[in-house]
């Protein structure tokens, strides 16, 4: 934990103390499972991309006779 302490002592009646504490934690956990599930996921993404391309091409053909 990082701590930053500042004491602002200026001549006069005011004595300001600022305590700032910063605690930044970042964690990322990815569990992809076994290789068969990963292969199926990649394959399904490729199939969906291919279907989207075909659908877009078909729409373009219909618009421009």
C-alpha positions in Angstrom: 0.0 0.0 0.0 1.4 3.3 -1.0 0.9 6.3 1.3 1.4 9.9 0.5 1.4 12.3 3.4 1.6 16.1 3.0 2.0 18.6 5.8 1.3 22.1 4.8 2.8 24.3 7.4 2.4 28.0 6.5 2.8 30.9 8.8 -0.5 31.9 10.3 -3.3 30.4 12.3 -4.1 27.6 9.8 -2.4 24.2 10.0 -3.6 21.9 7.2 -2.8 18.2 7.1 -3.7 16.1 4.0 -3.5 12.4 4.2 -4.0 10.5 0.9 -3.9 6.7 0.8 -4.0 4.9 -2.5 -4.6 1.2 -2.8 -5.0 0.0 -6.4 -5.4 -3.7 -7.1 -6.1 -5.1 -10.5 -6.6 -8.8 -11.2 -7.7 -10.6 -14.3 -8.5 -14.3 -14.4 -9.3 -16.2 -17.6 -10.2 -19.9 -17.5 -10.6 -21.3 -21.0 -11.2 -24.9 -20.0 -9.9 -27.8 -22.0 -8.6 -27.6 -25.6 -11.8 -29.1 -27.1 -13.9 -26.3 -25.8 -11.4 -23.7 -27.0 -11.4 -25.3 -30.4 -15.2 -25.3 -30.6 -15.3 -21.6 -29.6 -12.8 -20.6 -32.3 -14.6 -22.7 -34.9 -18.0 -21.2 -34.0 -16.6 -17.6 -34.3 -15.2 -18.5 -37.8 -18.6 -19.9 -38.9 -20.5 -16.8 -37.6 -18.0 -14.5 -39.5 -18.5 -16.5 -42.7 -22.3 -16.4 -42.4 -22.3 -12.6 -41.8 -20.1 -12.1 -44.9 -22.5 -14.1 -47.0 -25.5 -12.3 -45.7 -23.9 -8.9 -46.5 -23.0 -10.0 -50.0 -26.5 -11.2 -50.6 -28.0 -7.9 -49.4 -25.6 -6.0 -51.7 -26.7 -8.1 -54.7 -30.4 -7.5 -54.0 -29.9 -3.7 -53.8 -27.9 -3.4 -57.1 -29.6 -5.4 -59.9 
